[in-house]
């Protein structure tokens, strides 16, 4: 699935679902958010400055989790 993911400063980037993941949590549905530009790029952690519950909801929906 390709979609738009809003990030800080209301910039929208296009990402494939395989280019966003949660890592470091105790289960598959928790952890820090990482993204990569494409399948050959390294993973990078999303900065949580100004991160709020709305941002978390967007990522959860994007990854297929229900709220």
KEZALUM-905266 format. One record per residue (C-alpha): residue number from 1; residue in three letters; chain; x, y, z. Coordinates in steps of 0.2 Angstrom, whole numbers, plus 5000, padded with zeros to 4 digits. Layout:
BEGIN
+-----+-----+-------+------+------+------+
!   n ! res ! chain !   px !   py !   pz !
+-----+-----+-------+------+------+------+
! NUM ! ALA !     A !    X !    Y !    Z !
...
+-----+-----+-------+------+------+------+
***
This chain:
BEGIN
+-----+-----+-------+------+------+------+
!   n ! res ! chain !   px !   py !   pz !
+-----+-----+-------+------+------+------+
!   1 ! UNK !     A ! 5000 ! 5000 ! 5000 !
!   2 ! UNK !     A ! 5007 ! 5017 ! 4995 !
!   3 ! UNK !     A ! 5000 ! 5032 ! 5005 !
!   4 ! UNK !     A ! 5004 ! 5049 ! 5012 !
!   5 ! UNK !     A ! 5011 ! 5050 ! 5029 !
!   6 ! UNK !     A ! 5010 ! 5067 ! 5038 !
!   7 ! UNK !     A ! 5025 ! 5072 ! 5048 !
!   8 ! UNK !     A ! 5031 ! 5087 ! 5058 !
!   9 ! UNK !     A ! 5028 ! 5104 ! 5049 !
!  10 ! UNK !     A ! 5013 ! 5097 ! 5040 !
!  11 ! UNK !     A ! 5024 ! 5090 ! 5026 !
!  12 ! UNK !     A ! 5017 ! 5075 ! 5017 !
!  13 ! UNK !     A ! 5028 ! 5061 ! 5011 !
!  14 ! UNK !     A ! 5024 ! 5046 ! 5001 !
!  15 ! UNK !     A ! 5028 ! 5029 ! 5009 !
!  16 ! UNK !     A ! 5025 ! 5011 ! 5005 !
!  17 ! UNK !     A ! 5018 ! 5002 ! 5020 !
!  18 ! UNK !     A ! 5034 ! 4991 ! 5020 !
!  19 ! UNK !     A ! 5044 ! 5007 ! 5023 !
!  20 ! UNK !     A ! 5037 ! 5011 ! 5040 !
!  21 ! UNK !     A ! 5039 ! 5000 ! 5055 !
!  22 ! UNK !     A ! 5038 ! 4999 ! 5074 !
!  23 ! UNK !     A ! 5054 ! 4993 ! 5083 !
!  24 ! UNK !     A ! 5060 ! 4990 ! 5100 !
!  25 ! UNK !     A ! 5043 ! 4987 ! 5108 !
!  26 ! UNK !     A ! 5038 ! 4972 ! 5119 !
!  27 ! UNK !     A ! 5025 ! 4967 ! 5105 !
!  28 ! UNK !     A ! 5022 ! 4970 ! 5086 !
!  29 ! UNK !     A ! 5010 ! 4984 ! 5090 !
!  30 ! UNK !     A ! 5022 ! 4995 ! 5100 !
!  31 ! UNK !     A ! 5039 ! 5003 ! 5099 !
!  32 ! UNK !     A ! 5047 ! 5018 ! 5090 !
!  33 ! UNK !     A ! 5042 ! 5023 ! 5073 !
!  34 ! UNK !     A ! 5056 ! 5021 ! 5059 !
!  35 ! UNK !     A ! 5054 ! 5025 ! 5041 !
!  36 ! UNK !     A ! 5065 ! 5023 ! 5025 !
!  37 ! UNK !     A ! 5065 ! 5032 ! 5009 !
!  38 ! UNK !     A ! 5064 ! 5016 ! 4999 !
!  39 ! UNK !     A ! 5069 ! 4998 ! 5001 !
!  40 ! UNK !     A ! 5088 ! 5001 ! 4998 !
!  41 ! UNK !     A ! 5089 ! 5015 ! 5011 !
!  42 ! UNK !     A ! 5093 ! 5014 ! 5029 !
!  43 ! UNK !     A ! 5080 ! 5015 ! 5042 !
!  44 ! UNK !     A ! 5079 ! 5031 ! 5052 !
!  45 ! UNK !     A ! 5069 ! 5035 ! 5068 !
!  46 ! UNK !     A ! 5055 ! 5048 ! 5067 !
!  47 ! UNK !     A ! 5059 ! 5063 ! 5079 !
!  48 ! UNK !     A ! 5045 ! 5064 ! 5092 !
!  49 ! UNK !     A ! 5047 ! 5083 ! 5095 !
!  50 ! UNK !     A ! 5029 ! 5090 ! 5094 !
!  51 ! UNK !     A ! 5022 ! 5072 ! 5092 !
!  52 ! UNK !     A ! 5005 ! 5070 ! 5099 !
!  53 ! UNK !     A ! 4991 ! 5057 ! 5100 !
!  54 ! UNK !     A ! 4984 ! 5062 ! 5082 !
!  55 ! UNK !     A ! 5001 ! 5058 ! 5075 !
!  56 ! UNK !     A ! 5001 ! 5041 ! 5084 !
!  57 ! UNK !     A ! 4984 ! 5038 ! 5077 !
!  58 ! UNK !     A ! 4989 ! 5041 ! 5059 !
!  59 ! UNK !     A ! 5004 ! 5029 ! 5060 !
!  60 ! UNK !     A ! 4993 ! 5016 ! 5069 !
!  61 ! UNK !     A ! 4980 ! 5017 ! 5055 !
!  62 ! UNK !     A ! 4994 ! 5017 ! 5042 !
!  63 ! UNK !     A ! 5001 ! 5001 ! 5049 !
!  64 ! UNK !     A ! 4984 ! 4993 ! 5049 !
!  65 ! UNK !     A ! 4980 ! 4994 ! 5067 !
!  66 ! UNK !     A ! 4962 ! 4999 ! 5073 !
!  67 ! UNK !     A ! 4959 ! 5012 ! 5086 !
+-----+-----+-------+------+------+------+
***
